[in-house]
């Protein structure tokens, strides 16, 4: 039996094992209502993928002539064989197979028809988030994988669209992959071969299969060296400061995650910009200490009590104070929104100029209003986005008294969430996702991140987050050395 026949037999058994495994409960939000879906298995996921071509829809075309299902199956098999040839351990070969098989599962949830093409903006992050949401201990036990192994597979899905750089790609793109943990880079090295060679080029694609193979093989050693060589921040020293944008709907965990980042990096190294605080600040500034508050739902005595706590405790924002200010903000028609955004923009500017790690906590960075918050000086920063998502029901207890929102409002603010896309369906992917290989990395769009990773509530990516925070701390130290 040939190596290929043996590998195909193994991967066929691995696939049969996967599709028999149950998914954990999945939470969806549609039409302002949330519900829990039970009883799904991995066969439901692949039945959905197999239900249509996806890469081609009617008159719309795509560089892939093969269906998404065929692409994933072929990619998984190629990744397993490639890992064997690279003398990976048996467990790493299984991990490589699953990385190839699952890297594009975010495509159905992101498919859009644009011009004459099918497009899948954000499919890497959506796929990475789905993989975290789908993880169970049963899955780990069936394949002998740890939580960290599955986190690596999820992160490979997150970043794969910006990690197969050709030799001419800028140092910035190479740096963004180089700073990832070695266990992820080992999988990306394999995935680069599997993903490229699993593509059957459509007539609209500029390369033949032979040309794709030649490019993969000729660039392999350069890619390997770039992944595993030591790179430091001085190699992209035009960048000053680190800008971390926390993406996610209301109640996705942005503020909690921000506190986690600051603990890992060090509070003194960070500038934290949360739009909630700026809203309260601008409302308080606009009314001062006046007591002639006439709205029947707002007690002047209660407001003054909260205001005193705010002043005496160095600007602690209690839920009650936030509710009062939020109501005034909405009732005013959000008149002070420009001042809020400008104040936030000014603080981001100052933090980056100081070479700090600036953490931006607001839903606005997912939409067009990002342009009014992120200053142009961010062009000179190293930019990272963490896409926060949850696979848990929003509860009455959680929302009771929370920052001016009742449960219904919070569910509405969180936005539509499906099994195949856990992020808000109305967000502007083109303005926020990492630049592709087409960007030169230096003169790029300062609203986009150089590195984007999805993070759920399972905790399986904790080690990856800690590793990256160590890198951000090194960047901070470098910036301070010449500030």
N, C-alpha and C positions, 0 to 999 in steps of 0.2 A: 504493500500500500504506500502511495506517495505521501510526502509531507502535506501537500495540499488536500488530498483526500482525507487524511487523518485529521487535519485541522477543521475541514468542513464538517466531519462527523462530530467532532467535539463541539463546535459552535452551534450545530443543530440541536444538540442535547442541551446546551446552555440556554438556547432560546426557548426550548420547550419547558425548561425549569422556570424561566422568568415568567412566561405567560400564565403559569399556574398559580402565581403568587398574588395574594390580595393586596389591594391598595388600602391605606388608612382612610378614615372618613375624610371626605373632601367638602369644603365650604364654598358655596357659590352665592353671589349677590346679583340679583337681576330685578329690574323695575322697583328698586328701593326696598326689596325684601331679601333676607338671607335664609338659606336652608342648608342642612347637612345631608350629603349623599353617601350612603353606605352600600356595600356589596359589590363594588367595582374590583376588577382584577386587571393585571397587565394585558390580558387578552383584549379587554375593552379598549385600551389605549392603542394597541396595534390594529385592531379592527377599524378604529376611527382613522388611523393613518392609511390603512389599506383601502378605505372606502372610496377614495378618488386619487387622481394622479398628483394633485397639489402643485407640482411644478408647472403644469400646463392646465389652463382652464379656458376652454373654448378657443377664441382667437388670440388669447394672450399667451405670450411666449416666455421662455426662461432659458438660461444657459444649460440647464439640465434637461436632456432628452428622456432620461429614465425617471420613473416615478419616485416619490419620496420613500415609499416602502422599500423598493428595490435598492435605492441609494443607501439606506441605513443597513439593510441586510449585507450588501456587498462591503460596505465600509467596515462593519463589525468583523466580517471574515478576514478582510485584508489586515486589519489592526491586530487580530490574533496572530496571524502568520508572521507579520512584521515583528511583533514582540518576541515570538519564538526565535526568529533569526538574530535578534539583538541579545539573545540569551537572558531574557527577563525570566524571573521566577514563574512558577505555574500560576501563583495567585496574581502576579502582575499581568500575565497573559490574559487571564479572565477579566481583570480590571480594564485592560486595553480593549478587549472585545466589547465590553459594556460601554466604554467611552465612545467607541465608534458607532455602536448600534443606537445610542441614545442622544448623540450630540445635536441632532437637528429636530428633536421632538417638539420644539417650540414653533415650528413653521405653520402647522394648521391654525394655531391660535393667533397668528400675526399676518396671515396672508392678506394682501391688499392688491387691487388691480390699479396699476399706475401706467398711464400711457398705453403702450402695447405690451407691457411686461407684467408678470406676476412678481410681487415684491414681498419681502418678509422682514421688514424693519423691526429690530429688537428681538428677533427669534432666539438669539443666543441667550439673552437674559431671561426671557420667558421660559425657555427650555431648562435653564439652570434652576429657576424657581420651581418649576414643575417637579424636577428630580428631587429637590429637597422635600417638597410636599408629599411625594410618593414614597419616601423612604420608610421602611419598617425594619424591626429587628429580624423578622422572618426573611426579608430580602438579604440582609447581611449574613445570616446563618446559612442560607441556601448556597451562597457563593463563597463563604469564608471571608467576607469583607468586613472591615471595621467601619465605624461611623466616619472616620477620617478618610478612608478609601472612597466612600460614597460622596463625601464633600469634595474630593478631588475631581470625581466624575462630573459633579454638578458645576464646579468652577470651570472645568474644561469647556462645557457647553456655554457658560457665560462669556468666555473670552476668545473662543476659537475663531471668530470672524476677524479678529485683529492680531492673530498670533502666527500666521503662516508667512510672515513677511519675506519678500524676495530680497536678494542681496543689496538692492539699491535703497531699501527702506531706511528711513532716518534712524539715528541713534535713539531717539525718543521712543519709537515703537519697540525697538529691541530692548530698551531699558524696562519698559512696562511689563514685558513678559519675563525678563531676566530676574526681576525682584520677586517673582512668585516662588513658593516652596518647591524644592527639587522634585518631590513626588508628583506635583502637577506637571512640571516641565517634562518629566519622563513620559507622561501620557500624551502631552501635546506633540512631542517628537514623533510618536507613533501615529497620532491622529492626522498630522500633516500629510503623511503618505496615504493613509486609508481614505481620507476625505477627498483628496485630489484625484486619486486613481479610481475611485468609485464613480466619478462623474463621467457620464456619457455625453460628450459635447453636442449640443444642438447646433443647427446651421448658423444661429446667431452668435455662437461662441467663436472667438478669434483663433483658437488653438485646436489642433487635432489631438487625438488620444496619445499619439506618439510624441508630440511636442510637449504635452502635459507631463508625460513620463520622463522625458529628457530634463525638463525643468526641475522636477522633484528630485531626480537622482543627482543632477549637477550641483544643486544647491544644498544637498543634505549635510555635508560636513560643515559648511558655513553656518547653517542653521543650528547644528549640534553645538558648535563652538560658541555661538552667540547665546544659546540657552544656558549653557553650563559654565561659561567663563565668568570671572569676577568683574562686575561693572559697578561703578559708584556714581553718585549724583554729579560729580564734577564733570563727567562726560557729557552732561546736558546742562552745563552751568549757565545757560541763558535763562533757565527757569528759576524763579525766586518765589519762595513760599509754596505751601501745599494747600490746595483748595479741595475740601471734601464736601461734596453735595449729597445730602441724604434724601433719596427719592422714595416716595411712597404716599399712599392716601392717608386720610385721617384715621388714627388708631392703628397704624401699621407698625408702630414702635420706634419712630424716628428719634424722639426725645430720649427714650431709654437707651437706645443704641448710641446716641451722642455722648451720654454720660459714660458709657462703657469705653468708647474711644478715648475720651479725655483721661480716664483712669489709666488706660494702657500707655498713652503717650505722655501724660503729665499735664495737669491743669495749666501750669505756668507757661507751657509751650503753645497753648491753644487760644484761639479767639473763637468764641461760640456765638453764633448769630442765629437766634431763633425768632422767627417773625412774630410769634405770639407775644414775646416781650416787647417788641417794637410797637405793636398795636396798642398794648396797655400803656406804654410810655407816652405815645402821641395823644391818646385820649386824655390821659391825666394832664398832660401839658396844655391841652386845649381848654380844659375846664378849670385848671388850677385847684384851689381849695374852696371853690364856691359851694354854698350850701343850698342854693335855690334850685335844686333838682326837683322837677315837678312830676316826672313820670310816675304814675301810681304804682308801677312794679318795682321802683327803685327807692328805697328808703334813704333819705339824706343822712340819717344817723348811721345806717349800716355802711353806706359808702365812705363816710368820714372815718369810721372805725377801720375799715379795710385800708383806706389810704394811709392812716397812721401806721398800721402794721407794715405797709409797703415802705414807708420812709424810715421807720425805726429799725427795720431788719435788713437794710441795704438792698431794697428793691425785691423782696420776696413777693411773688405773685400768688396769692391764695386763690383757690378755685372760685370763691365768691367774688373776689375782686375782678377776676377775669370775666366771669359771667356778666357783671355789671358793665364793664368796659366793652365787652363784645356786643352787648345789646345796644349800647350807645353807638358803637361803630356801625352796626347794621341799620339802626334807625336813622342815622345821618346819611344813609346812602353811600357809605364807605368814602366819604369826602376826603378823609385824611390818608387814603391809600397811597397817593404819590409821596407824601411826607414820610410815611412808614417805609416805603421802598427806598427812598433816598437815604434815610438814616441808616438803614441796613446796608445799603450799597457803600456808604462812606466808611462804615466800620469794617466791612470786608476789604476795602481798599487799604485802610490803615494796617490791618492785620497782615495782609500780604506784603506790604512794603516793609514791615518789620521782619519778614521772613518766618512768620508764625505758621502753624497748622490751623487753617481757618475752616471751621465746621459750620455749614449752612443747613439749617433745619427749617424747611418750609415746603409745602406742597407746590408752591409756585414754580419751583425749578423744573417741574415736569411739563409746564405749559408755556405759552407764549410770553407770559409775564416774567419769565426768567430774564428777559432782556432789560427789565427795569431794576433788577436786583444785583446781577453780577456785573461788576465794573470791568472796563476794558483791560485794566491792568492784570486781570486774570489770564490774559494771553501769555504773561510771563511766569505763570505758576504751573506747577505740576498738578494736574486735575484728576480727581478720583470721584467716582459715584458709587455709593452703596444703595442698591435697590431693595428696600425693605418690603416684605410681604408677610402675611399671616394666613394660617390655615386653621383658624379657630373662630368660633362664633363670637360676635360682639355681644356682650351681655348687659343687662340692665344695671347690675352691680358695678360693672366697669365704667359705665357712662354716667352713673348718678353723680351729679354735681361736677362733671368733668368739663372744665374750660368752656362753659357756656353752651354746651350741646346736649340735647337729649338723645336717646338711643336712635330714634328715627332719623334725626339730622345727621348723626354720626355715620350711620349706615349709608345715607345718601352721599355724604362727603367722601366716604371711602371709595365709592364708585363701583361700577360693574366688575364682577370677578367671576371667571368661569374656571372649569377644571383645566382647560387648555390655555388659559391666560389669566394668571392671578393679579395682573396689574390693570389699572384704570384704562378702559377701552378708548377714552378720548384724549389720552396724552399725546404729546408731539414727539414721537421717537426721533424724527430727523434732526431736531434741535438738541437732543440730549444724549444720544448714544455715542459711544466712542467713535472717533474718526477711523476710517478704514485705511487700507494700504494705499489708497489713492491720495491721501493727504501726505504732505511732506513732513508733518509732525512739528514743524517750527512755525510756519505761517498758517496755522490751523484755526478752526472756529473756537473762540475762547469760551463759548457756551457748552461745548462738548468736553467730555472727559477723555483722558488718555487710557484710563483703566476703569472698567465697570464690572461690579460683581453683585449678584443677587444674594440676599441674606434673609432667611426665614427665622422662625421662632424655635426651631428644633435644637439649636446649639451645636449642630454637627460641624459648622464652619469656625468654631471658636479658635482653633489652632491657626487657621489661615488668617483670621482677623488679627490675632496676636502677632503673627509673623509680619504682616504688612505694617502694623503699627510700629514694630521695631524699625522697619525701613523708613517710615515717616519720621521717626525720631532721628535717624541718621541724616535725613534730608534737612531737618530743622537745625541740627548741629552744624551742618555744612553752611547753611544760609547765615547762621549767626557768626560763623568764623570770618565772614567778609562784610558783615553789616556795618 
